[in-house]
């Protein structure tokens, strides 16, 4: 099996989130129709997949137009991604024009669906234009997957990059390449980050990671330490007030188990029973990284 395609329902619900966490997806193809509502949903989907570490390889718009008998193109639902929406796909998502596809309203495609015979297999002569778009889409996705596998291609623009400062200079690392390993003593993690020029290895204390936001990596306010003043008694012989101060110490959060969750991050089980999924970004920031300004 070279490529497995998953046809997911529209939206950004539990199905998509679970798939992204349980499988290490190579990429996504956004599918929409020309309506503003559908395009808005597609944008949310693209943003969600990007936040989960999955690049969008291409965008496809169904029912974009139809060709009348006179040969003219008509857009009954608006121009969709062929209009203003293409700006978002090109500038914010980083897709080239050659990675944006429009499929027409086609009786051949509809008949193919009804009969259960894929258009790419039946290949009727009158559906040459539809088959051309399907073929070009398949080649584009296959090409992007090969480039991604080798760390090249325009999809790298969608990657989140962090910088780490060492003794000599700043190095830039792709968050998606991050590896997290629980050390044998069970109290610290080893973090490995990779760049075009090399790699680095860092250490994170398990308790320190627990005190960070699992998505952003920012430090959380510590609400577990409090001081109570209790049992104040008065001694009549010395007229001194004796105060017993009890400090509730913060419990130790010892990591027990680590599992990778797709391209999004790592699930960590702690000694107090809590199980938390940390994003690659949060782990990179906990290790001392700073998000490159281009990603903000």
PAZAPA-4460 file (N, C-alpha, C; in steps of 0.05 Angstrom, whole numbers, plus 32768, in hexadecimal, padded with zeros to 4 digits):
% residues 296
    n_x    n_y    n_z   ca_x   ca_y   ca_z    c_x    c_y    c_z   seq   type   mol
   8011   7FE8   8000   8000   8000   8000   8012   8019   8000     1      X     A
   800F   8029   7FEB   801F   8041   7FE9   8012   8059   7FF7     2      X     A
   7FF8   805D   7FF1   7FE9   8074   7FFC   7FCE   806B   8005     3      X     A
   7FC6   8072   801D   7FAC   806D   8028   7F9D   8087   802B     4      X     A
   7F86   8089   801D   7F76   80A1   801E   7F5F   809D   8032     5      X     A
   7F5A   80B0   8043   7F44   80B0   8056   7F31   80C6   804F     6      X     A
   7F18   80BF   8048   7F04   80D3   8041   7EF5   80DA   805B     7      X     A
   7EFC   80F1   8067   7EF2   80F9   8080   7ED9   810B   807D     8      X     A
   7EC7   810A   8090   7EAF   811C   808F   7EB8   8139   8092     9      X     A
   7EA7   814B   8089   7EAE   8168   808C   7EAF   8171   80A9    10      X     A
   7EBD   8186   80AE   7EBD   8191   80CA   7ED8   818B   80D8    11      X     A
   7ED9   8193   80F1   7EF1   8190   8101   7EEA   8182   811C    12      X     A
   7EDB   816C   811A   7ED1   815F   8132   7EE4   8149   813C    13      X     A
   7ED8   8137   814D   7EE8   8123   815A   7EF5   810F   8146    14      X     A
   7EE7   810A   8130   7EF2   80F7   811C   7F0D   8101   8112    15      X     A
   7F0E   811A   8109   7F26   8125   80FE   7F3C   8127   8114    16      X     A
   7F35   812F   812C   7F48   8132   8141   7F54   8117   8148    17      X     A
   7F43   8103   814A   7F4D   80E8   8152   7F5F   80DD   813C    18      X     A
   7F57   80E0   8123   7F67   80D6   810D   7F83   80E3   810D    19      X     A
   7F84   80FD   8112   7F9E   810B   8112   7FAF   8102   812A    20      X     A
   7FA3   80FA   8140   7FB2   80F2   8157   7FBB   80D5   8156    21      X     A
   7FAA   80C4   8149   7FB0   80A8   8149   7FC0   809F   8131    22      X     A
   7FC0   80AE   811C   7FCF   80A7   8104   7FE3   80BD   80FC    23      X     A
   7FF9   80B6   80F2   800D   80CA   80EA   8008   80D0   80CC    24      X     A
   7FF5   80E2   80C8   7FEC   80E9   80AD   8002   80F8   809E    25      X     A
   8005   80F1   8084   8019   80FE   8074   8010   8119   8069    26      X     A
   7FF6   811D   8065   7FEC   8136   805B   7FCE   8135   8058    27      X     A
   7FC2   814B   8051   7FA5   814D   804E   7F9E   815B   8034    28      X     A
   7F87   8155   8029   7F7C   8163   8011   7F62   816F   801A    29      X     A
   7F5F   8189   8018   7F47   8197   8020   7F33   8196   8009    30      X     A
   7F1A   818E   800F   7F05   818C   7FFB   7EEE   819F   8003    31      X     A
   7EE4   81AF   7FF0   7ECF   81C2   7FF6   7EBD   81C5   7FDD    32      X     A
   7EA9   81D6   7FE0   7E99   81DF   7FC9   7E9B   81FD   7FC8    33      X     A
   7E90   820A   7FB4   7E94   8227   7FB1   7E86   8238   7FC6    34      X     A
   7E73   822E   7FD5   7E63   823E   7FE8   7E75   8249   7FFE    35      X     A
   7E6F   8261   8008   7E7F   826E   801D   7E80   825D   8036    36      X     A
   7E69   8250   803D   7E68   8240   8055   7E7A   8228   8053    37      X     A
   7E7A   821B   803C   7E8B   8203   8038   7EA9   820B   8039    38      X     A
   7EAF   8222   802D   7ECB   822B   802D   7ED4   8232   8049    39      X     A
   7EC2   823E   8059   7EC8   8244   8074   7ECF   822B   8084    40      X     A
   7EBE   8216   8080   7EC4   81FD   808D   7EDE   81F1   8084    41      X     A
   7EE4   81F4   806A   7EFE   81E9   8060   7F15   81F8   806D    42      X     A
   7F13   8212   8070   7F28   8221   807D   7F2D   8218   8099    43      X     A
   7F17   8213   80A8   7F1A   8209   80C3   7F27   81EE   80C4    44      X     A
   7F20   81DE   80B0   7F2D   81C3   80AF   7F4B   81C5   80A9    45      X     A
   7F52   81D7   8097   7F6F   81DB   8090   7F7E   81E5   80A9    46      X     A
   7F72   81F8   80B7   7F7F   8202   80D0   7F82   81EC   80E5    47      X     A
   7F6D   81DC   80E8   7F6E   81C6   80FB   7F84   81B2   80F5    48      X     A
   7F85   81AA   80DB   7F9A   8197   80D3   7FB6   81A2   80D7    49      X     A
   7FB8   81BC   80D0   7FD2   81C9   80D4   7FDA   81C9   80F1    50      X     A
   7FC7   81CF   8103   7FCD   81CF   8120   7FD4   81B3   812A    51      X     A
   7FCB   819E   811C   7FD1   8183   8123   7FEA   8178   8115    52      X     A
   7FF8   818A   8107   8011   8182   80FA   800E   8175   80DF    53      X     A
   7FF6   8178   80D3   7FF1   816C   80B9   7FEF   8181   80A3    54      X     A
   8000   8180   808F   8001   8194   8079   7FEA   818E   8065    55      X     A
   7FDF   81A4   805A   7FCB   81A1   8045   7FDA   81A1   802A    56      X     A
   7FD7   818B   801B   7FE6   8187   8002   7FD8   8194   7FEA    57      X     A
   7FBD   8195   7FEB   7FAE   81A0   7FD5   7F92   81A7   7FDE    58      X     A
   7F84   81B7   7FCE   7F68   81BE   7FD3   7F58   81B9   7FBB    59      X     A
   7F40   81AD   7FBF   7F2F   81A5   7FA9   7F13   81B1   7FAD    60      X     A
   7F08   81BD   7F98   7EED   81C9   7F99   7EDB   81B9   7F87    61      X     A
   7EC8   81AB   7F92   7EB4   819D   7F82   7E9E   81B0   7F78    62      X     A
   7E91   81A8   7F62   7E7A   81B8   7F57   7E82   81D5   7F52    63      X     A
   7E9A   81D9   7F49   7EA4   81F5   7F45   7E95   8204   7F2F    64      X     A
   7E90   81F5   7F19   7E84   8202   7F02   7E77   81ED   7EF0    65      X     A
   7E6A   81F6   7EDB   7E61   81E3   7EC6   7E66   81F0   7EAB    66      X     A
   7E6A   81E0   7E97   7E6E   81E9   7E7C   7E55   81E5   7E6C    67      X     A
   7E4A   81FB   7E61   7E32   81F9   7E51   7E38   81EE   7E35    68      X     A
   7E23   81EA   7E26   7E26   81DF   7E0B   7E35   81F2   7DF9    69      X     A
   7E34   820B   7E00   7E43   821F   7DF0   7E60   8221   7DF6    70      X     A
   7E68   8212   7E0B   7E84   8211   7E13   7E8C   8225   7E28    71      X     A
   7E79   8234   7E32   7E7F   8248   7E47   7E7F   823C   7E63    72      X     A
   7E8F   8247   7E75   7E90   823E   7E91   7E7D   824F   7EA2    73      X     A
   7E6D   8242   7EB3   7E5B   8250   7EC4   7E5F   8247   7EE1    74      X     A
   7E5E   825A   7EF4   7E63   8255   7F10   7E4A   825B   7F20    75      X     A
   7E37   8248   7F22   7E1D   824C   7F2F   7E20   8251   7F4D    76      X     A
   7E35   8247   7F5A   7E38   824B   7F77   7E4E   825F   7F7E    77      X     A
   7E57   826E   7F6A   7E6D   8281   7F6F   7E88   8274   7F68    78      X     A
   7E9C   8285   7F67   7EB7   827B   7F5E   7EC7   826E   7F74    79      X     A
   7EBE   8270   7F8D   7ECB   8261   7FA3   7EE9   8265   7FA4    80      X     A
   7EF7   824E   7FA4   7F14   8250   7FA7   7F22   825A   7F8D    81      X     A
   7F12   825D   7F79   7F1C   826A   7F60   7F1B   8288   7F62    82      X     A
   7F0F   8292   7F78   7F0D   82AF   7F7C   7F1E   82B8   7F94    83      X     A
   7F11   82C7   7FA6   7F1F   82D3   7FBD   7F2A   82BE   7FD0    84      X     A
   7F1D   82A7   7FD2   7F26   8292   7FE5   7F42   8287   7FDE    85      X     A
   7F4A   828A   7FC5   7F64   8280   7FBD   7F7B   828F   7FCB    86      X     A
   7F75   82A7   7FD4   7F8A   82B7   7FE2   7F91   82A9   7FFC    87      X     A
   7F7D   829F   800A   7F82   8291   8024   7F93   8278   801E    88      X     A
   7F8C   8269   8009   7F9A   8250   8003   7FB7   8254   7FFB    89      X     A
   7FBB   826A   7FED   7FD6   8270   7FE3   7FE8   827D   7FF8    90      X     A
   7FDD   8292   8006   7FED   82A1   8018   7FEF   8295   8034    91      X     A
   7FD8   828C   803E   7FD8   8281   805A   7FDF   8264   805B    92      X     A
   7FD5   8254   8048   7FDA   8237   8049   7FF4   8231   803A    93      X     A
   7FFB   8241   8026   8014   823D   8018   8011   822B   7FFF    94      X     A
   7FF8   8228   7FF6   7FF3   8217   7FDE   7FF9   8227   7FC4    95      X     A
   8006   8219   7FB2   800A   8225   7F97   7FF0   8223   7F87    96      X     A
   7FEE   8233   7F73   7FD6   8232   7F61   7FD2   8216   7F55    97      X     A
   7FE9   8209   7F50   7FE8   81EE   7F44   7FDE   81D9   7F58    98      X     A
   7FDB   81E0   7F72   7FD1   81CD   7F86   7FB4   81D3   7F8D    99      X     A
   7FA7   81E5   7F7E   7F8B   81EB   7F83   7F7B   81E2   7F6A   100      X     A
   7F66   81D2   7F6F   7F58   81C5   7F59   7F3A   81CB   7F5A   101      X     A
   7F2E   81CD   7F43   7F11   81D2   7F41   7F05   81BC   7F2F   102      X     A
   7EF2   81AD   7F3A   7EE4   8198   7F2B   7EC8   81A2   7F23   103      X     A
   7EC1   819E   7F0A   7EA7   81A8   7F00   7E8F   8197   7F09   104      X     A
   7E78   81A3   7F07   7E5F   8194   7F09   7E5D   8182   7EF0   105      X     A
   7E5E   8168   7EF4   7E61   8156   7EDD   7E4E   813E   7EDF   106      X     A
   7E3F   813A   7EC9   7E2D   8123   7EC8   7E3D   8109   7EC7   107      X     A
   7E55   810A   7EBC   7E66   80F2   7EBB   7E6F   80EA   7ED7   108      X     A
   7E77   80FD   7EE7   7E80   80F7   7F02   7E68   80EC   7F12   109      X     A
   7E50   80F9   7F0E   7E39   80F0   7F1D   7E31   80D3   7F15   110      X     A
   7E31   80CD   7EFB   7E2B   80B3   7EF2   7E3F   809E   7EFD   111      X     A
   7E58   80A6   7EFD   7E6D   8094   7F07   7E68   808E   7F24   112      X     A
   7E60   80A2   7F34   7E5A   809D   7F50   7E42   808B   7F54   113      X     A
   7E2D   808F   7F44   7E15   807F   7F47   7E1A   8062   7F3F   114      X     A
   7E2B   805D   7F2C   7E31   8042   7F22   7E47   8034   7F32   115      X     A
   7E54   8044   7F44   7E6A   8038   7F54   7E82   8032   7F44   116      X     A
   7E86   803F   7F2D   7E9D   803B   7F1C   7EAD   8055   7F1B   117      X     A
   7EC4   8056   7F29   7ED4   806E   7F29   7EDA   8079   7F0D   118      X     A
   7ED9   8093   7F0B   7EDD   80A0   7EF1   7EF9   809A   7EE6   119      X     A
   7F0C   8098   7EF9   7F28   8093   7EF0   7F2B   8076   7EE5   120      X     A
   7F17   8065   7EEB   7F19   804A   7EE1   7F08   8047   7EC7   121      X     A
   7EF0   8052   7EC7   7EDF   8050   7EAF   7EE9   8061   7E98   122      X     A
   7EF4   8079   7E9F   7F00   808C   7E8C   7EF0   8090   7E73   123      X     A
   7ED7   809A   7E75   7EC8   80A0   7E5C   7ED5   80B6   7E4D   124      X     A
   7ED5   80B4   7E33   7EE2   80C8   7E21   7ED7   80E4   7E25   125      X     A
   7EBD   80E6   7E2B   7EB1   8101   7E2E   7EB8   810E   7E49   126      X     A
   7EC5   8100   7E5B   7ECC   810B   7E75   7EEA   8111   7E76   127      X     A
   7EF6   8118   7E60   7F13   811D   7E5E   7F1B   8133   7E71   128      X     A
   7F0C   8149   7E73   7F13   815F   7E84   7F13   8158   7EA1   129      X     A
   7EFE   8148   7EAA   7EFC   8140   7EC6   7F13   812D   7ECD   130      X     A
   7F19   811A   7EBB   7F2F   8107   7EC0   7F4A   8116   7EC1   131      X     A
   7F4D   812A   7EB1   7F66   813A   7EB2   7F6A   8147   7ECD   132      X     A
   7F55   8152   7ED9   7F57   815F   7EF3   7F5E   814A   7F09   133      X     A
   7F4F   8133   7F08   7F55   811E   7F1B   7F72   8114   7F19   134      X     A
   7F7B   8111   7F01   7F96   8107   7EFC   7FAB   811B   7F07   135      X     A
   7FA6   8134   7F01   7FB8   8149   7F0A   7FB9   814B   7F29   136      X     A
   7FA1   8148   7F35   7F9F   8148   7F53   7FAF   8131   7F5F   137      X     A
   7FAC   8119   7F53   7FBA   8102   7F5E   7FD8   8105   7F5C   138      X     A
   7FE1   810F   7F45   7FFE   8113   7F41   8009   8128   7F54   139      X     A
   7FFA   813E   7F58   8002   8153   7F6A   8005   8149   7F87   140      X     A
   7FF1   813A   7F91   7FF2   8130   7FAC   8009   811C   7FAF   141      X     A
   800D   810B   7F9B   8023   80F7   7F9C   803E   8105   7F9D   142      X     A
   8041   811A   7F8D   805A   8129   7F8C   8060   8137   7FA7   143      X     A
   804B   8143   7FB3   804E   8151   7FCC   8056   813D   7FE2   144      X     A
   804A   8125   7FE2   8051   8111   7FF6   806E   8108   7FF4   145      X     A
   8078   8106   7FDB   8094   80FE   7FD7   80A6   8114   7FE1   146      X     A
   809F   812D   7FDB   80AF   8144   7FE4   80AF   8146   8002   147      X     A
   8098   8142   800F   8096   8143   802C   80A8   812E   8039   148      X     A
   80A7   8116   802D   80B6   8100   8038   80D4   8106   8038   149      X     A
   80DC   8117   8025   80F9   811E   8022   80FF   8139   802D   150      X     A
   80EC   8145   803C   80F1   815E   8049   80F3   8176   8036   151      X     A
   80E5   8174   801F   80E6   818A   800C   80CA   8191   8003   152      X     A
   80C8   81A6   7FF2   80AE   81AD   7FE7   80A2   81C5   7FF6   153      X     A
   808D   81D1   7FE9   8080   81E8   7FF4   8070   81E3   800D   154      X     A
   806A   81CA   8013   805A   81C4   802B   806A   81CA   8044   155      X     A
   8085   81CD   8041   8095   81D4   8058   808F   81F0   8062   156      X     A
   8081   8201   8051   8079   821C   805A   8064   821A   8071   157      X     A
   8056   8204   8072   8041   8201   8086   804D   81F7   80A1   158      X     A
   8066   81F0   80A1   8072   81E5   80B9   8076   81FB   80CE   159      X     A
   8074   81F3   80E8   8079   8205   80FE   8097   8202   8105   160      X     A
   80A5   8218   8105   80C2   8218   810A   80C8   8225   8125   161      X     A
   80D9   8219   8135   80E2   8225   814D   8100   822B   814B   162      X     A
   8109   823F   815A   8126   8245   815B   8131   823E   8176   163      X     A
   8149   8234   8177   8157   822F   8190   8171   823D   818F   164      X     A
   8178   824A   81A5   8191   8259   81A7   81A6   8248   81B4   165      X     A
   81BC   8243   81A7   81D3   8235   81B3   81EA   8249   81B7   166      X     A
   8201   823F   81BD   8217   8250   81C3   8220   8261   81AB   167      X     A
   821C   8257   8193   8226   8265   817C   8211   8274   816C   168      X     A
   81FA   8269   8168   81E6   8276   8157   81CB   8269   815B   169      X     A
   81B7   8274   814E   819C   8269   814F   8199   8254   813A   170      X     A
   818C   823E   8141   8186   8229   812F   8168   8226   812C   171      X     A
   815E   8220   8115   8141   821D   8110   813A   81FF   810C   172      X     A
   8125   81F7   811A   811D   81DB   811A   80FF   81D8   8113   173      X     A
   80F9   81C4   8104   80DD   81BF   80FD   80D0   81B0   8114   174      X     A
   80BA   81BB   811E   80AC   81AF   8135   80A2   8193   812E   175      X     A
   809A   818F   8115   808F   8175   810D   80A3   815E   8110   176      X     A
   80BD   8165   8110   80D2   8150   8112   80D8   8148   812E   177      X     A
   80CB   8155   8142   80D2   8151   815E   80CE   8134   8167   178      X     A
   80E0   812A   8177   80DE   810F   8183   80E1   8112   81A1   179      X     A
   80D0   8104   81AF   80CF   8105   81CD   80D3   80E9   81D8   180      X     A
   80E6   80E6   81EA   80EC   80CC   81F6   80ED   80CF   8214   181      X     A
   80DF   80BD   8222   80E0   80BD   8240   80FA   80AE   8249   182      X     A
   810A   80BC   8258   8123   80B0   8261   811F   809A   8276   183      X     A
   8133   8089   827A   8130   8072   828B   8129   8078   82A8   184      X     A
   8134   808E   82B2   812E   8094   82CE   8111   809E   82D2   185      X     A
   8103   80A4   82BC   80E7   80AB   82BD   80E0   80C7   82C6   186      X     A
   80F4   80D9   82C8   80EE   80F4   82D1   80F2   8109   82BC   187      X     A
   8102   8102   82A7   8108   8115   8292   8102   8109   8276   188      X     A
   8100   811C   8263   80FC   8114   8247   8115   811D   8237   189      X     A
   811B   810E   8222   812E   8117   820F   811E   8121   81F6   190      X     A
   8125   8139   81ED   8117   8145   81D6   812B   8147   81C0   191      X     A
   8124   813E   81A8   8135   8140   8191   8127   8151   817C   192      X     A
   8135   8165   8172   812B   8176   815D   813E   8175   8145   193      X     A
   8132   8177   812D   8142   8174   8114   813F   818D   8102   194      X     A
   8154   8194   80F4   8153   81AA   80E1   8161   81A0   80C7   195      X     A
   8163   81B2   80B4   8170   81AB   809B   818E   81A6   809E   196      X     A
   8199   81B3   80B3   81B6   81B0   80B6   81BF   819D   80CC   197      X     A
   81AC   8192   80DB   81B4   8180   80F0   819D   817B   8104   198      X     A
   81A5   8174   811D   8192   816E   8132   819D   8177   814D   199      X     A
   818B   8178   8160   8193   817F   817C   8183   816E   818F   200      X     A
   818F   8169   81A6   8182   8159   81BB   8182   8169   81D5   201      X     A
   816A   816A   81E1   8166   817A   81F9   8157   8169   820E   202      X     A
   8155   8173   8226   8149   8165   823C   8133   8176   8249   203      X     A
   811C   816A   8250   8106   8177   825D   80FF   8168   8276   204      X     A
   80FC   8176   828D   80F3   8169   82A5   80D6   8164   82A3   205      X     A
   80CD   814C   82AC   80B1   8144   82AA   809E   8157   82B9   206      X     A
   80A7   8160   82D1   8096   8172   82E0   8094   818D   82D3   207      X     A
   80AA   8197   82C6   80A9   81B0   82B8   8095   81B0   82A1   208      X     A
   8095   8199   8292   8083   8197   827C   8066   8197   8285   209      X     A
   8061   818A   829C   8045   8189   82A7   803A   81A5   82AD   210      X     A
   804C   81B8   82B3   8043   81D3   82BA   8040   81E5   82A2   211      X     A
   8041   81D9   828A   803D   81E9   8271   8023   81E2   8264   212      X     A
   8019   81F5   8254   8000   81F2   8245   8005   81DC   8230   213      X     A
   7FF4   81C8   822E   7FF9   81B2   821C   7FF9   81B9   81FE   214      X     A
   7FED   81D0   81F7   7FEB   81D8   81DB   8000   81ED   81D4   215      X     A
   8003   8201   81E5   8014   8218   81DF   8030   8216   81EC   216      X     A
   8033   8207   8201   804D   8205   820F   8052   821B   8223   217      X     A
   803F   822D   8226   8042   8243   8239   8040   8238   8256   218      X     A
   804D   8246   8268   804C   823D   8284   8031   8243   8290   219      X     A
   8026   8230   829F   800C   8233   82AC   8010   823E   82C8   220      X     A
   7FFC   824B   82D2   7FFD   8254   82ED   7FFC   823D   8300   221      X     A
   800D   823C   8314   800E   8226   8327   7FFA   822B   833E   222      X     A
   7FE4   821B   833D   7FCF   821E   8351   7FD0   8208   8366   223      X     A
   7FE5   81F7   8364   7FE7   81E0   8376   7FF6   81E6   8390   224      X     A
   8003   81FE   8390   8012   8204   83A9   8003   821A   83B8   225      X     A
   7FFB   8214   83CF   7FED   8228   83E0   7FF7   8225   83FD   226      X     A
   7FF4   823B   840B   7FFE   823B   8427   7FE6   8241   8439   227      X     A
   7FE1   8230   844C   7FCC   8234   845F   7FD7   8239   847B   228      X     A
   7FCC   824B   8488   7FD4   8250   84A4   7FBF   8244   84B6   229      X     A
   7FC7   822F   84C5   7FB4   8220   84D5   7FBD   821E   84F2   230      X     A
   7FAB   8216   8503   7FB1   820E   851E   7FC1   8223   852E   231      X     A
   7FB7   823C   852D   7FC4   8251   853C   7FBA   824F   8559   232      X     A
   7FCC   824B   856C   7FC4   8249   8588   7FD3   825D   8599   233      X     A
   7FC8   8265   85B0   7FD4   8279   85C1   7FDE   826C   85DB   234      X     A
   7FF7   8270   85E2   8003   8266   85FB   8001   827B   8610   235      X     A
   7FF2   8276   8626   7FEE   828A   863B   8007   8290   864B   236      X     A
   801A   827D   864C   8032   8281   865C   8046   8293   864E   237      X     A
   8047   8292   8634   805A   82A3   8625   804E   82B9   8616   238      X     A
   8033   82B9   8615   8025   82CD   8605   802F   82CE   85E8   239      X     A
   8038   82B7   85DE   8041   82B5   85C3   802C   82A6   85B2   240      X     A
   8029   82AE   859A   8017   82A1   8588   8028   828D   8577   241      X     A
   8021   8274   8579   802F   825F   856A   8020   825A   8550   242      X     A
   802D   825D   853A   8020   8258   8520   802D   8240   8512   243      X     A
   801D   822D   850A   8027   8216   84FC   8020   821A   84DE   244      X     A
   8034   821C   84CD   8030   8221   84B1   8032   8207   84A1   245      X     A
   801E   8201   8492   801E   81E8   8482   801F   81F0   8465   246      X     A
   8033   81E7   8457   8036   81EC   843B   802F   81D3   842B   247      X     A
   801B   81D6   8419   8014   81BF   8408   8026   81BF   83F0   248      X     A
   8038   81AC   83F0   804B   81AB   83DB   803F   81A0   83C1   249      X     A
   8049   81AA   83AC   8040   81A2   8391   8047   8184   838D   250      X     A
   8034   8174   8385   803A   8158   8381   804D   8154   8369   251      X     A
   805D   813F   836A   806F   813A   8354   8061   812D   833D   252      X     A
   8064   8139   8325   8057   812F   830D   806C   811F   82FE   253      X     A
   806D   8105   8303   8081   80F4   82F6   8075   80E7   82DD   254      X     A
   8081   80EB   82C6   8076   80DF   82AD   807A   80C1   82AE   255      X     A
   8066   80B2   82A6   8067   8095   82A8   8067   8088   828C   256      X     A
   805A   8094   8278   8057   8088   825E   8054   809D   8249   257      X     A
   805F   8098   8231   805E   80AB   821B   8055   809D   8202   258      X     A
   8042   80A8   81F4   8038   809E   81DA   8036   80B4   81C6   259      X     A
   8040   80B0   81AE   803E   80C4   8199   8022   80C5   818E   260      X     A
   8018   80DD   8189   7FFC   80E1   817F   7FFE   80EE   8164   261      X     A
   8001   80DD   8150   8003   80E7   8134   8019   80FB   8130   262      X     A
   8014   8110   8121   8027   8125   811E   8023   813C   8131   263      X     A
   800E   8139   8142   8007   814F   8154   801A   8152   816C   264      X     A
   801F   813C   8179   802F   813D   8191   8032   8123   819F   265      X     A
   8033   8124   81BA   8037   810C   81CA   8024   810B   81E2   266      X     A
   8019   80F4   81E7   8008   80F0   81FE   8019   80E6   8215   267      X     A
   8017   80F4   822C   8028   80ED   8243   8016   80E6   825B   268      X     A
   801B   80CF   8267   800D   80C7   827F   801F   80CC   8297   269      X     A
   8014   80DA   82AB   8023   80E2   82C3   801C   80D0   82DA   270      X     A
   802C   80D1   82EF   8029   80C0   8307   8010   80C6   8316   271      X     A
   8004   80DE   8313   7FEC   80E4   8322   7FD3   80DB   8313   272      X     A
   7FD7   80CD   82FC   7FC0   80C3   82ED   7FB7   80D4   82D5   273      X     A
   7FC2   80EC   82D4   7FBA   80FE   82BE   7FC8   80F6   82A4   274      X     A
   7FB8   80F7   828E   7FC3   80F1   8273   7FBE   810A   8262   275      X     A
   7FD4   8115   8258   7FD3   812F   8249   7FE1   812C   822E   276      X     A
   7FD4   8137   8219   7FE0   8137   81FF   7FED   8153   81FA   277      X     A
   8008   8152   81F7   8017   816B   81F2   801D   816D   81D4   278      X     A
   8019   8185   81C9   8020   818A   81AD   803E   818A   81AA   279      X     A
   8047   8185   8191   8063   8187   818B   806D   81A3   8192   280      X     A
   805D   81B8   818C   8065   81D3   8192   806A   81D8   81AF   281      X     A
   8058   81CE   81C0   805A   81D2   81DD   8074   81C5   81E8   282      X     A
   807A   81AD   81DD   8092   819F   81E6   80AB   81AE   81DD   283      X     A
   80AB   81B8   81C4   80C2   81C7   81BA   80C7   81E1   81CA   284      X     A
   80B1   81EE   81D1   80B4   8207   81E1   80BE   8200   81FD   285      X     A
   80B4   81EA   8209   80BD   81E1   8223   80DB   81DB   8223   286      X     A
   80E5   81D3   820C   8101   81CC   8209   8112   81E5   8204   287      X     A
   8106   81FC   8202   8115   8215   81FE   8112   8222   81E3   288      X     A
   8100   8217   81D3   80FC   8222   81B8   80EA   823B   81B8   289      X     A
   80ED   824B   81A3   80DC   8262   819F   80D1   8261   8183   290      X     A
   80B7   8267   8180   80AA   8264   8166   80B5   827A   8154   291      X     A
   80BC   8272   813C   80C5   8285   8127   80AF   8298   8120   292      X     A
   80B5   82B1   811D   80A0   82C6   8119   808F   82C0   8101   293      X     A
   8099   82B3   80ED   8089   82AD   80D5   8071   829C   80DB   294      X     A
   8072   828C   80F1   805D   827A   80F8   8047   8287   8108   295      X     A
   804C   829F   8112   8038   82AC   8124   8021   82B7   8114   296      X     A
***
